[in-house]
């Protein structure tokens, strides 16, 4: 096998034509296995392509701005004849391991009138989890004692560059101007909160940094309306408890969420507009003939929405077991991109926490999302007397460009009726 080995882009999942936003090596550089070579950025994640082996960098086959896909050549690597395995893609969308944040202390102003430069107290080197910056920039920041979470990036999609770090050390006068782009909505003015008392800076988790712009984009682009209703789930909950008792002996639980998923599929079939998406031109609807449901899962690093596929083909027991497995995978930070793609409708349940109602944000390009909170026992008039019934509040947010209020009310009422009569779910 020749000493010079061509290193190519590994499998990116469903992504193609992903831009190269940073190159970390140059011809002649000596690298170790797993050292980052280049950084790619898709709509959902930033990905470092690591070196598959130790060696010396030869010819570069890409430059910043190039679009690459699986198999695209990156560079030549002289490994001295050592066999090279294909590089493993580092999916940076997975949440980082939980670490104790280091305290930040002021070490003096960057320049007159500018924010103070901060340094990290003695402890493990900062890795700036969740910061939108490459390994080289992180390394430079650690060497200079800078906190990257305090810097605004001027690179693509707000990425922090080496120039941003250097400009921060030189002071505001040398910092490059940031031109306002996008929708033109003014930013909230920055404040120096340390003037009012002690502060501590803790970076957002990687999940929060990735999901935040997506939620913001949906909120700005989708005209949201939320319709509230409630379902009498007294009989359903009694049946669920019977199933759950048997399931515990087999190592899983049966929760209300499995029933909500089955009821949602029936409602999507009855009202197919809820199982559609707008075309990019916004002049037609794409109706989907599959039923993949997103389920919001609370994890230590933030909210993630794994997708349960083909819900229409699975029973309550199958869904309960799959929900348990997927939730554990999400909490352990082991979801990959494929686990988060393809949903046509999402359910966000806060039933284990509480509340009376809320406004879930539509997960565009979906057109609706169902939110549920904790069921409560309430007196309900049965025609002759008030009787205690277990009532489940639901909140249905929808894209008003696709769904009007009357259709949303019919969908919510149909869904509630399914939950109120468990026999309808078995048809």
Secondary structure, DSSP 4 states (H G I P E B T S, - for coil): --SEEEEE----TT--SEEEEEE---TT-EE-TT-EEEEEE-SS-EEEEE-SS-EEEEEE---TT-EE-TT-EEEEEE-TT---PPPPEEETTSPPPP-PPPPEEEEEESSTTSPEEEEEPSSSPP--TT-SB-HHHHHHHHHHT--GGGPPP-SGGG-B-HHHHHHHHH-GGGSPPPPP-TT-PPPPPP--GGGTS-----PPPHHHHHHHHHHHHHHHHS-EEEEEEEEE-HHHHHHHHHHHHHHHTTT----HHHHHHHHHHHHHHHSGGGGEEE-TTSSSEEE-S---EEEEEEETTEEEEEEE--GGG--HHHHHHHHHHHHHHHHTT---GGGG---SEEEEE-TTT--S---PPP-TTSSEEEEE---EEEEEE-SSSEEEEEEEEEEEEEETTT--HHHHHHHHHHHHHHHH-HHHHT-
